[in-house]
Amino acid sequence: MTADDSFDRIDDEDYPAYTMGRAAELLGTTQGFLRAIGEARLITPLRSEGGHRRYSRYQLRIAARARELVDHGTSVEAACRIIVLEDQLEEAQRINAEYRRAAESANPTTTA
């Protein structure tokens, strides 16, 4: 990988740029919390060549949402399930909006 290749990844939200320690620090949480949401399969960190967990910005956003729920008294397992359901709802709403747009363009209402 060249320096130019690395520079291109700066804006890639899926690039695993953060070590577990740095991710925990950014989130204001513990490494144990990150392990717990990994064990609950909310996020699956990528591994470096040495086997260390690496997190992307996208995964950090999900972890931050989990931490928010846990901070308000939700168990880790329940927080993970809530986030999965929120994601499924968002996807269903996106699909419904696409269907609505397609139906409207197929049957435009005419005004007289």
C-alpha positions as a printed NumPy array, in Angstrom:
array([[  0.   ,   0.   ,   0.   ],
       [  1.386,   3.391,  -0.942],
       [  1.007,   6.649,   0.921],
       [ -1.562,   7.712,  -1.698],
       [ -3.644,   4.583,  -0.948],
       [ -3.626,   5.385,   2.781],
       [ -4.592,   8.993,   2.134],
       [ -7.59 ,   7.858,   0.047],
       [ -8.954,   5.979,   3.074],
       [ -9.155,   9.035,   5.337],
       [-12.806,   9.611,   4.427],
       [-13.735,   5.904,   4.342],
       [-16.078,   5.379,   7.3  ],
       [-15.635,   1.605,   7.042],
       [-11.843,   1.665,   7.234],
       [-10.732,   0.06 ,  10.54 ],
       [ -8.483,   2.901,  11.671],
       [ -8.965,   2.763,  15.457],
       [ -7.362,   0.397,  17.911],
       [ -9.452,  -0.918,  20.775],
       [ -7.719,   1.41 ,  23.226],
       [ -8.255,   4.483,  21.049],
       [-11.871,   3.513,  20.324],
       [-12.604,   3.117,  24.041],
       [-10.95 ,   6.456,  24.738],
       [-12.961,   8.241,  22.039],
       [-16.205,   6.733,  23.341],
       [-15.373,   7.384,  26.989],
       [-15.882,   3.74 ,  27.822],
       [-13.853,   0.65 ,  28.634],
       [-12.328,  -1.944,  26.384],
       [-14.527,  -4.451,  28.202],
       [-17.611,  -2.623,  26.914],
       [-16.331,  -2.937,  23.355],
       [-15.682,  -6.633,  23.922],
       [-19.225,  -7.048,  25.322],
       [-20.93 ,  -5.488,  22.301],
       [-18.675,  -7.589,  20.094],
       [-19.7  , -10.745,  21.948],
       [-23.338,  -9.684,  21.538],
       [-22.549,  -9.447,  17.8  ],
       [-23.595,  -5.832,  17.499],
       [-20.303,  -5.024,  15.821],
       [-17.529,  -7.267,  14.587],
       [-14.207,  -5.468,  14.628],
       [-11.691,  -6.333,  11.976],
       [ -8.355,  -7.719,  13.066],
       [ -4.898,  -6.362,  12.328],
       [ -2.195,  -8.686,  11.03 ],
       [ -1.177,  -9.157,  14.666],
       [ -4.737, -10.13 ,  15.678],
       [ -5.648,  -6.868,  17.434],
       [ -9.175,  -5.492,  17.145],
       [ -9.59 ,  -2.5  ,  14.843],
       [-12.727,  -0.343,  14.603],
       [-14.13 ,   1.892,  11.88 ],
       [-15.903,   5.216,  12.361],
       [-19.162,   3.488,  11.419],
       [-18.637,   0.914,  14.177],
       [-17.791,   3.674,  16.654],
       [-21.123,   5.378,  15.904],
       [-22.953,   2.126,  16.635],
       [-20.935,   1.616,  19.818],
       [-21.702,   5.197,  20.895],
       [-25.438,   4.521,  20.493],
       [-25.083,   1.341,  22.573],
       [-23.215,   3.256,  25.258],
       [-25.961,   5.907,  25.317],
       [-28.598,   3.238,  25.939],
       [-26.499,   1.482,  28.584],
       [-25.833,   4.802,  30.325],
       [-29.622,   5.195,  30.627],
       [-29.982,   1.835,  32.359],
       [-30.497,  -0.578,  29.492],
       [-28.591,  -3.853,  29.647],
       [-25.899,  -4.414,  27.015],
       [-27.886,  -7.249,  25.433],
       [-31.082,  -5.193,  25.272],
       [-29.203,  -2.164,  23.915],
       [-27.755,  -4.299,  21.136],
       [-31.202,  -5.646,  20.239],
       [-32.695,  -2.14 ,  20.232],
       [-30.005,  -0.925,  17.846],
       [-30.573,  -3.864,  15.489],
       [-34.317,  -3.155,  15.509],
       [-33.726,   0.57 ,  14.906],
       [-31.554,  -0.322,  11.926],
       [-34.178,  -2.713,  10.535],
       [-36.882,  -0.058,  10.937],
       [-34.771,   2.54 ,   9.144],
       [-34.159,   0.121,   6.268],
       [-37.867,  -0.736,   6.02 ],
       [-38.773,   2.969,   5.945],
       [-36.196,   3.564,   3.194],
       [-37.626,   0.707,   1.112],
       [-41.2  ,   1.952,   1.645],
       [-40.194,   5.426,   0.497],
       [-38.633,   3.951,  -2.655],
       [-41.826,   1.976,  -3.372],
       [-43.917,   5.093,  -2.801],
       [-41.786,   7.124,  -5.22 ],
       [-41.958,   4.354,  -7.835],
       [-45.745,   4.093,  -7.473],
       [-46.16 ,   7.853,  -7.74 ],
       [-44.038,   8.055, -10.873],
       [-45.925,   5.113, -12.439],
       [-49.335,   6.648, -11.632],
       [-48.977,  10.427, -11.621],
       [-52.093,  12.273, -10.608],
       [-53.358,  14.689, -13.181],
       [-54.945,  17.954, -12.254],
       [-57.656,  19.35 , -14.488]])
